[in-house]
Amino acid sequence: MKTRITEMLGIEIPIVQAPMGWIARSQLASAVSAAGGLGIIETSSGELDVIKAEIAAMRELTDRPFGVNLAQLFIRDPLSMVDFVSENDIGFVTTSAGDPAVLVPRLKDAGITVFHVVPTVRGAEKAVEAGVDGLVVEGAEGGGFKNADGASTMVLVPEIAARFDVPIIAAGGIVDGPSMAAALALGADGVQMGTRMVASIESPIHDNWKQAIVSGREVDTVMVNRQHRPAMRVLATDRTRELDQNGEAATLDIEAMMGTYFGGDMNSGLAMSGQVQGRIHSVRPVAEVLRSTWDDCQRVLRRLGADAGDAVDG
């Protein structure tokens, strides 16, 4: 089975890995690309010298396609990164956390395929007007940076698909074959996985975080910074529940974040996680996740097609 995403990006499985800060680096991204999906290197950490080295490492780790996310809010000089990805023959870029009109035209002029991440229908309209090749449509149930007033993936994807004739990658709540099949039925051409990729063998973060996802329920996330910027959906801990309840600003303190990401202190920093963690029950290899998700997705779609055909015949 092919979709507009597999044909446009030259991949076997229309699953893209989310560009999570400090996590979406060569160790994880190369595993995703090698398994037939599309690995993405992040820039939201702001560590651009490190990111450039991670992009170089991808060339050594896989000969499969991969992409780079340009998170405009967190890059001091985003235009220099446009030049960098162009000079390094990056064929696919996602842009996020900023006005698509700033970067999209320059990326397109460099011959790069560009998708912009959108949390609203209005955001999709602006991105299409800027000339994007496609959209990553991100529901508020997903982990990480969010529009605090955003709608769910199930609401956003069909509405945006009905309005704009561009390929769509659905993000938020995607974890397995049935959820992927649902996204395709709603009008998506592929999906993005974040929380499921965090809880993978190849994810570089501390095992305490992975186990918190595995043991977490769908209600064990909170949205912090609802009245501040950036809003984020994170794992519920004593600290993050207090931040949410009191409406306090949650700061991205790097030392505290590293204490969580790589030190395993779950009350130190902010551990991004989506509501879909309630459906993740084990830490699995990336290749196994991608293959089982895609196989099960096609199985679900075939069954539904057969059932619909039987109903018509009857």
C-alpha positions in Angstrom: 0.0 0.0 0.0 1.3 3.4 -1.0 0.3 6.9 0.1 1.2 10.4 -1.0 3.7 10.4 1.9 5.5 7.3 0.9 5.8 8.4 -2.7 6.8 12.0 -1.8 9.4 11.1 0.8 10.7 7.9 -0.7 9.9 5.7 2.3 8.3 2.3 2.7 6.2 3.0 5.8 4.3 6.4 6.2 5.4 6.9 9.8 7.5 9.9 10.7 9.2 10.2 14.1 8.5 13.4 16.1 11.3 16.0 16.4 11.7 15.8 20.2 14.4 18.0 21.8 17.5 16.1 22.8 15.8 12.8 21.9 15.3 13.1 18.1 19.0 12.6 17.3 20.9 10.1 15.2 20.5 7.1 17.5 16.8 7.2 17.3 16.3 8.8 13.9 18.6 6.4 12.1 16.7 3.4 13.6 13.4 4.9 12.3 14.8 5.5 8.8 16.4 2.1 8.7 13.1 0.5 9.6 11.4 2.1 6.6 9.9 5.2 8.2 11.3 8.7 8.3 13.7 9.7 11.1 13.8 13.4 12.0 16.7 15.4 13.6 15.5 18.1 16.1 16.6 21.7 16.6 14.4 22.6 19.5 17.2 21.9 21.9 19.0 24.9 20.4 22.3 23.1 20.4 23.0 23.7 16.8 26.7 22.7 16.7 25.6 19.3 18.2 22.7 19.1 15.8 25.0 19.6 12.8 27.2 16.7 14.1 24.1 14.5 14.5 23.1 15.2 10.9 26.6 14.2 9.8 26.2 11.0 11.9 23.0 10.1 10.1 25.0 9.8 6.9 27.2 7.2 8.6 24.3 5.3 10.2 21.8 5.0 7.4 21.5 5.4 3.6 17.7 5.8 4.0 15.9 9.2 3.7 15.7 11.4 6.8 14.6 14.9 7.6 15.3 17.9 9.9 12.9 20.0 11.9 13.5 23.7 12.1 11.8 24.9 15.3 11.8 28.7 14.8 11.1 29.7 18.4 14.3 28.0 19.6 16.8 28.8 16.9 18.7 32.1 17.2 19.4 32.4 13.5 16.9 30.2 11.6 17.9 31.5 8.2 21.5 30.2 8.7 20.0 26.8 9.3 18.1 27.0 6.0 21.5 27.5 4.4 23.0 24.6 6.4 20.3 22.1 5.4 20.5 23.2 1.8 24.3 22.8 1.7 24.0 19.3 3.3 21.5 18.0 0.8 18.6 17.5 3.3 15.6 16.8 1.1 12.9 17.1 3.7 12.3 19.7 6.4 9.4 20.3 8.8 9.0 23.8 10.2 7.3 24.6 13.4 6.9 27.2 16.3 6.8 30.2 14.0 5.4 31.9 10.9 5.8 29.6 7.9 6.2 32.6 5.6 9.6 33.3 7.1 11.3 30.0 6.1 9.1 28.1 3.7 9.8 30.2 0.6 13.6 30.0 1.1 13.5 26.2 1.7 11.3 25.8 -1.4 13.7 27.8 -3.5 16.5 25.4 -2.3 14.5 22.5 -3.7 13.6 21.1 -0.3 10.2 19.5 0.5 8.6 21.4 3.4 5.8 20.4 5.8 4.7 22.9 8.5 3.4 21.8 11.9 -0.1 23.2 12.6 -2.4 23.0 15.6 -5.4 24.8 14.1 -7.3 25.3 10.8 -6.1 28.9 10.7 -2.5 27.7 11.0 -3.0 25.3 8.1 -4.4 28.1 6.0 -1.3 30.3 6.7 1.0 27.4 5.9 -0.7 26.6 2.6 -0.6 30.3 1.6 3.2 30.2 2.3 3.6 27.4 -0.2 4.2 24.3 1.9 4.2 20.9 0.3 2.2 19.4 3.2 1.2 19.7 6.8 1.8 18.0 10.1 -1.5 18.3 11.8 -1.0 18.1 15.5 -3.8 17.4 18.0 -3.7 18.7 21.6 -3.6 15.2 23.0 0.0 14.8 21.9 3.0 15.4 24.1 5.3 18.3 24.0 4.8 21.9 22.8 1.1 22.5 22.2 -1.6 25.1 21.5 -3.3 25.1 25.0 -6.7 25.7 23.4 -6.1 23.3 20.5 -8.5 20.6 19.3 -7.8 16.9 19.1 -6.4 15.0 16.1 -9.8 13.5 15.3 -11.3 17.0 15.0 -8.4 18.7 13.2 -7.4 16.1 10.5 -10.8 15.7 8.7 -11.5 19.5 8.9 -8.1 20.4 7.4 -8.2 17.5 4.9 -11.6 18.8 3.6 -10.2 22.3 3.1 -6.8 21.9 1.7 -5.5 19.5 -1.0 -2.0 18.8 0.4 -0.6 15.7 2.0 -1.2 15.4 5.8 0.8 13.7 8.5 -1.5 13.2 11.5 0.2 13.7 14.9 -1.2 13.1 18.4 -2.7 9.9 19.7 -1.0 7.6 17.1 0.5 4.4 18.7 -0.5 1.3 16.7 -2.3 -0.1 13.7 -5.9 0.8 14.6 -5.0 4.4 15.5 -3.0 4.8 12.3 -5.9 3.3 10.3 -8.2 5.8 11.9 -5.9 8.7 11.0 -5.8 7.5 7.3 -9.6 7.2 7.3 -9.9 10.8 8.5 -7.9 12.0 5.6 -4.2 11.7 6.6 -1.6 10.3 4.3 0.8 9.3 7.1 1.3 9.6 10.8 3.8 11.0 13.3 4.8 9.2 16.5 6.3 10.9 19.5 5.5 9.2 22.8 5.7 5.8 21.3 9.2 6.6 20.0 10.3 7.9 23.5 9.4 4.5 24.9 11.5 2.6 22.5 14.7 0.7 22.9 16.6 3.1 20.7 15.4 6.2 22.5 18.4 7.8 24.3 16.5 9.0 27.4 16.7 7.5 30.9 14.8 4.3 31.5 12.8 5.9 34.4 11.1 8.1 31.8 10.3 5.1 29.6 8.9 3.2 32.5 6.8 6.2 33.6 5.2 6.1 30.1 4.6 2.4 30.3 3.0 2.6 33.7 1.1 5.9 33.0 -2.6 6.1 32.3 -4.2 8.3 29.7 -5.1 10.7 32.5 -1.6 11.0 33.8 -0.5 14.0 31.7 -1.0 17.7 32.4 -0.9 20.8 30.2 1.5 23.3 31.8 1.9 26.9 30.8 -1.7 27.3 29.7 -1.4 31.1 30.3 2.2 31.3 29.3 4.5 30.3 26.4 5.2 27.6 25.4 2.3 25.5 26.6 3.4 21.8 26.9 1.7 18.5 27.6 3.9 16.6 30.0 3.9 13.6 32.4 2.0 14.2 35.5 4.3 14.4 38.6 3.9 16.2 41.9 5.7 19.2 40.5 3.8 19.4 37.2 0.4 18.9 38.8 1.2 21.8 41.1 2.3 24.0 38.2 -0.9 23.2 36.3 -3.2 23.8 39.3 -1.5 27.1 40.3 -1.1 28.4 36.8 2.6 29.0 37.4 5.0 29.4 34.6 7.0 26.3 33.8 10.5 27.2 32.7 12.7 25.1 30.5 15.7 25.0 32.8 18.3 23.1 30.9 20.0 21.6 34.0 16.7 20.4 35.4 15.7 19.0 32.0 19.0 17.0 31.8 18.3 15.7 35.2 15.1 14.1 33.9 16.2 13.2 30.4 19.4 11.5 31.2 19.5 11.4 35.0 16.1 9.8 35.5 14.9 12.3 38.1 11.2 12.6 37.1 10.6 15.6 39.4 13.5 17.6 38.1 12.5 18.8 34.6 9.5 18.4 32.3 9.1 15.0 30.7 7.0 15.5 27.5 4.3 12.8 27.0 1.0 12.4 25.2 -2.3 11.0 26.5 -1.6 7.9 24.3 0.8 6.7 26.9 -2.1 4.9 28.4 -2.0 2.5 25.4 1.8 1.9 25.6 2.5 -1.2 27.7 6.2 -2.1 26.9 9.4 -0.6 25.7 10.0 -2.1 22.2 12.5 -1.8 19.4 11.7 0.8 16.8 11.7 -1.6 13.9 9.1 -3.8 15.7 6.9 -0.8 16.4 6.9 0.4 12.8 6.4 -2.9 11.2 3.6 -4.1 13.5 1.9 -0.7 13.3 1.9 -0.6 9.5 0.9 -4.3 9.1 -1.9 -4.0 11.6 -3.0 -0.7 10.0 -3.4 -2.4 6.6 -5.1 -5.3 8.1 -7.7 -3.1 9.8 -8.3 -1.1 6.5 -8.7 -4.4 4.5 -11.2 -5.7 7.1 -13.2 -2.5 7.1 -13.2 -2.5 3.3 -14.3 -6.1 3.1 -17.1 -5.4 5.7 -18.2 -2.4 3.7 -18.3 -4.5 0.5 -20.3 -7.2 2.2 -22.8 -4.6 3.4 -23.2 -3.2 -0.1 -23.6 -6.6 -1.6 -26.1 -7.6 1.1 
